[in-house]
Amino acid sequence: MDWFKIKNFVEYENDINKIKYKKYNQNYEDGIIKEIFDNIGTTNKISCEFGFHNNECNTLLLMENEWKCLFIDEDKEQVNKFNTMYQKKYIYSKAINHSISKENINTLLKTNDIIGDIDFLSIDIDSNDYYIMDIINVCNPRCICVEYNASLGPNLSCTVPYDATRPNIYLDYWGTSYMSLINLADKKGYNLVAVESGVNLFFVRKDVNMGELKIIKNAWQPPKSSTYDDINGVIPRHENRLKEQYEKIIDMDWNYV
């Protein structure tokens, strides 16, 4: 397959990836989020993030800029640390400890007043991401960030079965593919505007004025941190790294969507 050939990472990047700024992210999501909202503007500065670390997530910087942010995670320790660190200062934002499922997500959002138009939604739960994004109907985010499993390559439209278990943390059997999210986003009325480090996809709702943002296509990136030995994405771990990762997982149980 053509995509097995590893290029210098800069060859996978788009114009928006040149904005190299991060404060609270694993990669450079802070800079991308700022660029998106500099172009599309804000309406109510409401955001919700599923899956976070108390000092590393996509919406901490938004909270610092007077957004109303809801954080949801099933890790009670992370939630307690977050609320201890931030809730007294940022009284309009909070973290709650709760599992997330198809069965409860809309009720959970409604109970916490995440309804109607909101500015931003971030989904990173390493498992049922596709199903959760698909079923949400009580809120209508103007921008969505969702994690994808880049080891599945640019063409397959598949996801783990609902509530699948990851055998071990060293095997990339988790989440959902790039193309599955492209197709789902299109069905729900969103365009792709950014990809970051082969980890996150950013979509903007089609009825939103995009300013100078560009719709991007064929924008898959390999998983940067597990493909290269250097931070700049120049030296692959070895030339067959993408093929190796793909062949470890392709024969496992996937739902093709």
Rosetta silent file (secondary structure, phi, psi, omega in degrees, C-alpha in Angstrom):
SEQUENCE: MDWFKIKNFVEYENDINKIKYKKYNQNYEDGIIKEIFDNIGTTNKISCEFGFHNNECNTLLLMENEWKCLFIDEDKEQVNKFNTMYQKKYIYSKAINHSISKENINTLLKTNDIIGDIDFLSIDIDSNDYYIMDIINVCNPRCICVEYNASLGPNLSCTVPYDATRPNIYLDYWGTSYMSLINLADKKGYNLVAVESGVNLFFVRKDVNMGELKIIKNAWQPPKSSTYDDINGVIPRHENRLKEQYEKIIDMDWNYV
SCORE:     score description
SCORE:     0.000 S_00000001
   1 L     0.000  140.469 -176.256    0.000    0.000    0.000 S_00000001
   2 H   -58.923  -37.116 -173.685    1.278    3.470   -0.880 S_00000001
   3 H   -73.622  -10.130  175.661    0.704    4.889    2.591 S_00000001
   4 H   -67.152  -24.299  179.975    3.087    2.339    4.137 S_00000001
   5 L   -75.131  118.913 -173.984    5.979    4.400    2.746 S_00000001
   6 L   -84.514  124.825  176.919    6.966    6.815    5.513 S_00000001
   7 L  -102.127  167.360  168.367    7.645   10.402    4.466 S_00000001
   8 L   -57.805  137.393 -170.435    9.080   13.283    6.463 S_00000001
   9 H   -60.672  -29.886 -179.554    6.168   14.338    8.633 S_00000001
  10 H   -58.688  -26.394  179.871    6.105   17.864    7.223 S_00000001
  11 H   -71.369  -17.755  177.611    4.900   16.356    3.922 S_00000001
  12 H   -89.574  -12.859 -169.022    1.708   15.219    5.650 S_00000001
  13 L   -86.006  157.882  176.002    0.953   18.599    7.181 S_00000001
  14 L  -109.695  175.034 -177.057   -1.401   21.384    6.079 S_00000001
  15 H   -54.950  -40.162 -175.664   -1.104   25.159    6.430 S_00000001
  16 H   -65.202  -23.374  179.175   -2.868   25.156    9.796 S_00000001
  17 H   -71.257  -10.632  178.834   -0.190   22.824   11.216 S_00000001
  18 H   -74.814  -10.570  178.542    2.347   25.643   10.913 S_00000001
  19 L   -84.894   91.625 -173.859    0.740   27.224   13.995 S_00000001
  20 L   -95.632   87.900  177.714    3.003   25.632   16.585 S_00000001
  21 L  -142.524  130.335  173.586    1.564   26.621   19.950 S_00000001
  22 L  -148.277  145.907  174.091    0.653   24.529   22.955 S_00000001
  23 L  -126.015  -41.611 -175.711    0.165   25.116   26.647 S_00000001
  24 L  -125.894   14.718 -173.575   -1.975   22.235   27.839 S_00000001
  25 L  -108.259  162.552  172.624   -1.962   19.769   24.940 S_00000001
  26 L   -68.349  -36.120 -177.739   -0.189   16.570   24.009 S_00000001
  27 L  -123.122 -118.915 -179.628    0.651   18.123   20.629 S_00000001
  28 L  -126.157   36.650 -178.561   -0.273   21.566   19.223 S_00000001
  29 H   -64.095  -32.837  179.465   -4.038   21.526   19.571 S_00000001
  30 H   -55.469  -44.941 -178.933   -4.081   24.842   21.483 S_00000001
  31 H   -66.648  -39.470  179.413   -2.774   26.685   18.425 S_00000001
  32 H   -66.822  -43.945  179.245   -5.215   24.976   16.066 S_00000001
  33 H   -60.946  -43.360  178.404   -8.205   25.678   18.327 S_00000001
  34 H   -61.624  -44.254 -179.552   -7.224   29.338   18.570 S_00000001
  35 H   -63.151  -40.512  179.034   -6.845   29.618   14.801 S_00000001
  36 H   -61.211  -49.109 -176.211  -10.236   27.997   14.223 S_00000001
  37 H   -77.838  -20.818  169.516  -12.068   30.350   16.579 S_00000001
  38 H   -63.640  -28.105 -178.966  -10.138   33.380   15.351 S_00000001
  39 H   -92.678  -42.894 -175.579  -11.794   32.589   12.014 S_00000001
  40 H   -94.171   -9.708 -178.167  -15.256   31.334   12.932 S_00000001
  41 L    70.567  179.291  177.881  -15.728   33.470   16.032 S_00000001
  42 L  -120.947  159.279  175.427  -17.630   32.374   19.137 S_00000001
  43 L  -113.593  -58.582 -178.530  -21.296   32.471   20.049 S_00000001
  44 L  -125.115   -0.869 -179.766  -21.635   31.407   23.690 S_00000001
  45 L    53.665   42.988  174.814  -18.151   30.110   24.590 S_00000001
  46 E  -107.015  133.569  178.085  -19.553   26.800   25.802 S_00000001
  47 E  -138.635  159.501  175.332  -17.450   23.655   25.399 S_00000001
  48 E  -141.078  137.253 -179.180  -17.495   20.054   26.520 S_00000001
  49 E  -129.560  125.605  176.040  -14.609   17.593   26.598 S_00000001
  50 E  -100.849  122.276  179.025  -14.864   13.815   27.044 S_00000001
  51 L    85.663  108.082 -177.101  -11.663   12.202   28.275 S_00000001
  52 L  -155.253  164.478  170.942   -9.032   14.483   29.818 S_00000001
  53 E  -113.401  149.184 -171.844   -6.038   14.724   32.117 S_00000001
  54 L   -61.375  -22.031  177.184   -6.085   17.320   34.869 S_00000001
  55 L  -130.792   17.066  177.037   -3.260   19.306   33.267 S_00000001
  56 E  -147.732  101.296  178.389   -3.306   18.073   29.664 S_00000001
  57 L  -162.487  176.570 -170.577   -6.436   18.467   27.583 S_00000001
  58 L   -85.536  -16.216 -172.487   -7.890   20.448   24.702 S_00000001
  59 L  -119.391    7.069  176.675  -10.070   22.963   26.519 S_00000001
  60 H   -59.688  -42.221 -179.111   -8.058   24.144   29.550 S_00000001
  61 H   -66.931  -34.043  175.194   -6.871   27.200   27.642 S_00000001
  62 H   -62.998  -44.650  178.379  -10.469   27.976   26.649 S_00000001
  63 H   -57.743  -41.447  178.593  -11.456   27.817   30.315 S_00000001
  64 H   -65.276  -21.451  179.092   -8.674   30.284   31.154 S_00000001
  65 L  -101.171   31.884  169.755  -10.156   32.599   28.526 S_00000001
  66 L    69.778   29.778  170.253  -13.532   32.735   30.301 S_00000001
  67 L   -83.527  157.485  170.032  -15.309   29.914   28.492 S_00000001
  68 E   -94.804  109.595 -171.593  -17.876   27.758   30.283 S_00000001
  69 E  -119.524  132.376  172.548  -16.299   24.299   30.032 S_00000001
  70 E  -109.154  129.844  178.058  -17.591   20.912   31.094 S_00000001
  71 E  -116.178  132.381 -179.081  -15.062   18.088   31.468 S_00000001
  72 E  -127.650  130.241  177.919  -16.215   14.466   31.765 S_00000001
  73 E  -154.524  149.326  179.257  -14.040   11.477   32.625 S_00000001
  74 L   -87.651   -2.079  177.684  -14.500    8.124   34.338 S_00000001
  75 L   -87.684  104.110 -175.105  -11.193    8.464   36.189 S_00000001
  76 H   -61.963  -36.568 -179.485  -12.258    9.775   39.599 S_00000001
  77 H   -63.361  -44.122  178.993   -8.726   10.735   40.614 S_00000001
  78 H   -63.151  -41.509 -179.609   -8.277   12.967   37.539 S_00000001
  79 H   -64.396  -45.128  179.874  -11.637   14.630   38.127 S_00000001
  80 H   -63.905  -41.502  177.362  -10.901   15.319   41.797 S_00000001
  81 H   -61.691  -43.959 -179.344   -7.461   16.734   40.980 S_00000001
  82 H   -59.860  -50.123 -177.256   -8.969   18.954   38.311 S_00000001
  83 H   -65.515  -34.494  176.151  -11.657   20.378   40.582 S_00000001
  84 H   -64.950  -39.756 -176.480   -9.147   20.963   43.382 S_00000001
  85 H   -75.943  -35.336 -165.187   -6.840   22.839   41.010 S_00000001
  86 H  -123.092  -24.710 -164.772   -9.337   24.922   39.064 S_00000001
  87 L   -67.503  -32.627  179.420  -12.925   25.088   40.282 S_00000001
  88 L   -66.492  -33.790 -178.613  -12.544   27.910   42.814 S_00000001
  89 L   -83.895  -39.772 -176.642  -10.949   30.152   40.195 S_00000001
  90 L  -110.828   79.900 -168.723  -13.052   29.149   37.185 S_00000001
  91 L   -70.952  -15.832 -179.427  -16.486   28.984   38.772 S_00000001
  92 L   -92.855   -1.086  178.995  -18.376   28.538   35.493 S_00000001
  93 L  -117.901  156.152  179.183  -16.464   25.381   34.568 S_00000001
  94 E  -158.973  160.053  172.979  -16.425   21.964   36.223 S_00000001
  95 E  -116.564  139.563  177.544  -15.310   18.369   35.856 S_00000001
  96 E  -125.297  146.042 -179.587  -17.588   15.443   36.580 S_00000001
  97 E   -94.148  110.670 -178.069  -16.762   11.794   37.158 S_00000001
  98 L  -161.480  141.833  170.237  -18.936    9.638   34.922 S_00000001
  99 L   -73.113  157.369 -178.028  -18.677    6.833   32.409 S_00000001
 100 L  -122.300  130.575 -179.639  -19.841    7.690   28.885 S_00000001
 101 L  -143.707  167.963  173.765  -22.037    5.448   26.773 S_00000001
 102 L   -59.819  -34.479 -174.014  -24.497    5.589   23.890 S_00000001
 103 L   -74.842  -26.522 -173.672  -27.224    5.050   26.432 S_00000001
 104 L  -115.068  -10.705 -167.646  -26.364    7.938   28.752 S_00000001
 105 H   -64.067  -42.044 -178.733  -24.528   10.620   26.799 S_00000001
 106 H   -67.453  -37.953  175.570  -27.499   12.733   25.709 S_00000001
 107 H   -65.450  -41.417  179.973  -29.002   12.658   29.203 S_00000001
 108 H   -61.823  -43.656  178.483  -25.627   13.509   30.703 S_00000001
 109 H   -66.113  -44.522 -178.543  -25.222   16.508   28.405 S_00000001
 110 H   -63.314  -42.203 -179.706  -28.772   17.729   28.975 S_00000001
 111 H   -60.411  -31.362 -178.331  -28.438   17.412   32.756 S_00000001
 112 L  -101.959   18.945  172.748  -25.349   19.635   32.629 S_00000001
 113 L    63.588   30.847  172.289  -26.942   22.206   30.309 S_00000001
 114 L   -98.452   83.168 -173.901  -24.883   21.299   27.240 S_00000001
 115 L  -136.741  158.243  179.077  -27.765   21.707   24.818 S_00000001
 116 E    64.721 -152.910  179.022  -28.486   23.452   21.519 S_00000001
 117 E   -67.340  127.049  168.144  -25.685   25.348   19.822 S_00000001
 118 E  -128.247  163.157 -175.639  -22.347   25.141   21.628 S_00000001
 119 E   -82.198  -35.872 -170.144  -19.006   26.312   20.317 S_00000001
 120 E  -149.448  139.544  173.916  -16.768   23.293   20.865 S_00000001
 121 E  -133.260  133.170  178.092  -16.875   19.558   21.594 S_00000001
 122 E  -124.139  127.951 -176.740  -13.810   17.352   22.121 S_00000001
 123 E  -121.995  119.340 -179.928  -14.033   13.534   22.125 S_00000001
 124 L  -151.746   81.464 -178.338  -11.113   11.365   23.261 S_00000001
 125 L  -119.701    4.126  171.221  -12.179    8.171   24.996 S_00000001
 126 L    61.777   20.279 -176.979  -10.017    5.627   23.075 S_00000001
 127 L  -154.489  -81.939 -173.367  -12.913    3.275   22.457 S_00000001
 128 L   -92.857   26.115 -174.738  -16.470    4.250   21.578 S_00000001
 129 H   -52.698  -45.956 -177.952  -15.593    7.621   20.028 S_00000001
 130 H   -61.501  -46.591 -176.035  -17.419    6.874   16.757 S_00000001
 131 H   -66.827  -37.905 -179.982  -20.611    5.703   18.465 S_00000001
 132 H   -68.721  -45.833  177.895  -20.697    8.653   20.855 S_00000001
 133 H   -59.621  -39.337 -177.123  -20.155   11.221   18.108 S_00000001
 134 H   -66.302  -39.691 -169.366  -22.854    9.548   16.033 S_00000001
 135 H   -89.212  -16.638 -178.360  -25.553    9.458   18.703 S_00000001
 136 L   -61.701  126.581  179.199  -25.220   12.942   20.221 S_00000001
 137 L  -140.103   -0.745 -178.994  -28.327   14.943   19.334 S_00000001
 138 L   -91.361  -12.771  174.867  -29.042   17.300   22.237 S_00000001
 139 E  -132.390  158.692 -174.368  -26.274   19.723   21.320 S_00000001
 140 E  -131.160   81.317 -175.288  -25.022   21.031   17.999 S_00000001
 141 E   -63.485  142.535  174.689  -21.316   21.945   18.252 S_00000001
 142 E   -78.155  -28.269  177.652  -19.930   24.489   15.790 S_00000001
 143 E  -138.741  137.228  178.053  -16.540   22.759   15.976 S_00000001
 144 E  -125.604  135.079  169.191  -15.703   19.171   16.931 S_00000001
 145 E  -113.472  130.736  179.015  -12.329   17.625   17.745 S_00000001
 146 E  -142.200  139.971 -178.266  -12.185   13.835   17.812 S_00000001
 147 E   -78.217  143.588  176.130   -9.311   11.394   18.135 S_00000001
 148 L  -127.155  159.832  179.004   -8.679    8.839   15.399 S_00000001
 149 L   -95.432   97.054 -174.537   -6.599    5.669   15.140 S_00000001
 150 H   -69.502  -17.827 -179.447   -4.063    6.548   12.462 S_00000001
 151 H   -67.135  -12.834  177.573   -2.601    3.032   12.414 S_00000001
 152 H   -84.845   -3.445  176.633   -5.600    1.951   10.327 S_00000001
 153 L    81.798 -176.611 -172.396   -4.416    4.113    7.441 S_00000001
 154 L   -87.998  -10.278 -167.158   -6.259    6.615    5.224 S_00000001
 155 L  -111.911  -31.556 -176.807   -8.790    4.400    3.444 S_00000001
 156 L   -72.433  138.096  174.779  -10.574    2.005    5.807 S_00000001
 157 L  -110.336   90.562 -175.237  -13.868    3.116    7.342 S_00000001
 158 E  -149.940  163.148  178.999  -14.040    1.071   10.522 S_00000001
 159 E  -146.211  158.387  172.659  -14.267    1.234   14.294 S_00000001
 160 L   -62.473  151.871  173.162  -13.875   -1.162   17.180 S_00000001
 161 L   -58.346  156.017 -179.056  -17.152   -2.874   18.091 S_00000001
 162 L   -58.180  130.997 -179.911  -19.141   -1.069   20.728 S_00000001
 163 L    62.237   29.876  175.974  -17.552   -1.494   24.176 S_00000001
 164 L   -65.410  153.135  179.274  -14.611   -3.467   22.776 S_00000001
 165 L  -105.015  131.950  176.846  -11.744   -4.198   25.172 S_00000001
 166 L   -79.082  121.319 -175.632   -8.170   -3.231   24.293 S_00000001
 167 L   -60.204  -40.988  176.340   -5.991   -6.337   24.910 S_00000001
 168 L  -160.521  160.255 -172.803   -2.962   -4.297   25.977 S_00000001
 169 L   -71.340  -11.736 -178.293   -1.701   -0.735   25.791 S_00000001
 170 L   -91.768   -2.539 -178.841    1.027   -1.669   23.289 S_00000001
 171 L  -111.765  129.567 -174.954   -1.440   -2.788   20.616 S_00000001
 172 L   -80.924   45.230  175.914   -3.261   -0.163   18.537 S_00000001
 173 L   -97.338   88.245 -177.675   -6.614   -1.889   18.809 S_00000001
 174 L  -164.828  158.733  167.018   -8.751    1.024   19.877 S_00000001
 175 L    64.306 -144.546 -168.468  -10.991    3.776   18.584 S_00000001
 176 E  -144.026  155.875 -172.873  -11.925    4.527   15.025 S_00000001
 177 L   -82.712  164.688  176.311  -10.297    5.159   11.658 S_00000001
 178 H   -55.215  -52.236 -173.304   -9.698    8.393    9.789 S_00000001
 179 H   -70.086  -29.774  177.464  -12.176    7.618    7.000 S_00000001
 180 H   -63.052  -38.237 -179.931  -14.926    6.506    9.370 S_00000001
 181 H   -76.182  -34.252  174.739  -14.856    9.935   11.001 S_00000001
 182 H   -60.013  -45.978 -178.830  -14.670   11.767    7.668 S_00000001
 183 H   -67.929  -42.585  179.621  -17.819    9.941    6.557 S_00000001
 184 H   -65.050  -43.432  179.389  -19.623   10.388    9.859 S_00000001
 185 H   -61.333  -42.089  178.649  -18.770   14.085   10.019 S_00000001
 186 H   -61.707  -43.028  178.669  -20.059   14.602    6.488 S_00000001
 187 H   -60.866  -36.400 -177.296  -23.316   12.827    7.398 S_00000001
 188 H   -89.148   -1.783  174.028  -23.726   15.065   10.438 S_00000001
 189 L    94.692   39.289 -178.295  -22.926   18.233    8.466 S_00000001
 190 E  -129.400  150.421  173.745  -19.248   18.983    9.129 S_00000001
 191 E  -111.349  144.086  175.685  -16.125   19.718    7.059 S_00000001
 192 E   -76.802  130.950  178.866  -12.576   18.744    8.013 S_00000001
 193 E  -123.694  -14.984 -178.994  -10.346   21.780    8.626 S_00000001
 194 E  -160.440  149.642  171.673   -7.348   20.405   10.556 S_00000001
 195 E  -132.383  136.662 -177.444   -5.439   17.268   11.535 S_00000001
 196 E  -125.321  116.254  169.991   -2.849   17.310   14.309 S_00000001
 197 L    56.917   28.290 -178.543    0.078   14.882   14.690 S_00000001
 198 L    62.994   30.352 -176.568   -1.856   11.877   13.413 S_00000001
 199 L  -126.051  -53.620 -172.160   -4.003   12.064   16.555 S_00000001
 200 E  -121.264  142.031  172.585   -6.916   14.506   16.297 S_00000001
 201 E  -108.586  141.478  178.593   -9.294   15.640   13.561 S_00000001
 202 E  -118.926  126.683 -178.726  -11.005   19.028   13.691 S_00000001
 203 E  -120.674  143.477  174.426  -14.341   19.609   11.977 S_00000001
 204 E  -118.448  137.486 -178.567  -16.376   22.796   11.507 S_00000001
 205 E   -60.449  140.353 -171.457  -20.118   22.725   10.913 S_00000001
 206 L   -65.999  -22.628 -179.528  -21.020   23.389    7.279 S_00000001
 207 L   -89.579    2.989 -179.092  -23.375   26.276    8.047 S_00000001
 208 L   -91.634  134.859  174.869  -20.687   28.206    9.944 S_00000001
 209 L   -66.041  118.174 -172.216  -18.806   31.035    8.190 S_00000001
 210 L   -88.121   -0.123 -178.045  -15.245   29.683    8.063 S_00000001
 211 L    58.924 -125.398 -179.720  -13.439   32.950    7.475 S_00000001
 212 L   -97.516    6.840  175.810  -10.056   32.108    5.984 S_00000001
 213 L   -65.062  150.407  178.254  -10.075   28.457    7.080 S_00000001
 214 L  -112.400  140.125  169.315   -9.742   25.905    4.304 S_00000001
 215 L   -73.293  130.732 -179.172  -11.623   22.635    3.902 S_00000001
 216 L  -114.898  148.561 -179.645   -8.987   19.920    3.630 S_00000001
 217 L  -133.136  160.402 -179.469   -9.253   16.506    1.978 S_00000001
 218 L    48.831   48.790 -168.603   -7.006   13.438    1.803 S_00000001
 219 L  -109.881   15.259  177.838   -5.420   14.764    4.973 S_00000001
 220 L   -53.597  139.567  171.768   -4.604   11.575    6.896 S_00000001
 221 L  -122.900  146.441  175.083   -1.410   11.734    8.921 S_00000001
 222 L   -71.097  163.525  178.366    0.439    8.750   10.437 S_00000001
 223 L   -70.482  103.536 -168.922    0.684    8.523   14.238 S_00000001
 224 H   -59.546  -47.918 -172.215    3.649   10.828   14.722 S_00000001
 225 H   -66.921  -28.608 -178.563    4.778    9.825   18.203 S_00000001
 226 H   -99.091   -4.461 -177.466    4.861    6.081   17.457 S_00000001
 227 H   -99.615  -29.309 -173.353    6.202    6.324   13.886 S_00000001
 228 E  -117.904  153.401  177.632    9.300    8.513   14.345 S_00000001
 229 L   -89.678  -13.675 -176.920   12.289    8.479   16.658 S_00000001
 230 L  -121.500  156.563 -175.193   12.641   12.275   16.654 S_00000001
 231 L   -67.274  -24.229 -177.815   10.259   15.062   17.648 S_00000001
 232 L   -86.163   -7.646  178.730   10.393   16.665   14.178 S_00000001
 233 L    71.882   46.074  179.794    9.198   13.549   12.365 S_00000001
 234 L  -111.860  -37.333 -174.012   12.246   13.029   10.161 S_00000001
 235 L  -107.703  105.961  177.881   13.710    9.727   11.348 S_00000001
 236 E   -65.474  151.619  175.334   11.301    6.746   11.258 S_00000001
 237 L   -58.829  -42.157  164.393   11.703    4.087   13.926 S_00000001
 238 L  -163.531  163.919 -168.248   12.226    1.807   10.936 S_00000001
 239 L   -67.204  -20.520 -179.864   11.068    1.899    7.324 S_00000001
 240 L  -103.313   20.159 -173.931    8.326   -0.690    7.795 S_00000001
 241 H   -59.742  -45.752 -178.363    6.860    0.842   10.951 S_00000001
 242 H   -66.264  -42.203  178.040    3.423    1.723    9.471 S_00000001
 243 H   -62.554  -42.673 -179.310    3.069   -1.673    7.788 S_00000001
 244 H   -60.940  -47.083 -178.594    4.074   -3.416   11.012 S_00000001
 245 H   -64.794  -41.629 -179.633    1.494   -1.555   13.117 S_00000001
 246 H   -62.940  -46.131 -175.671   -1.255   -2.132   10.552 S_00000001
 247 H   -69.302  -21.514  177.029   -0.614   -5.876   10.234 S_00000001
 248 H   -70.787  -25.757 -171.290   -0.773   -6.325   14.005 S_00000001
 249 H  -118.550  -16.918 -169.152   -4.367   -5.108   14.142 S_00000001
 250 L   -64.145  -29.322 -178.886   -6.064   -5.519   10.764 S_00000001
 251 L   -89.948    6.896  176.672   -7.273   -9.092   11.411 S_00000001
 252 L   -81.316 -178.903 -174.145   -8.841   -8.194   14.743 S_00000001
 253 L   -80.904  113.464  177.968  -12.563   -7.543   15.188 S_00000001
 254 L  -126.109  145.011  170.094  -13.615   -4.306   13.447 S_00000001
 255 E   -94.632  120.956  178.849  -17.004   -2.895   12.548 S_00000001
 256 E   -90.233  122.888 -169.921  -16.910   -1.547    8.991 S_00000001
 257 L  -121.271    0.000    0.000  -19.128    1.527    8.831 S_00000001
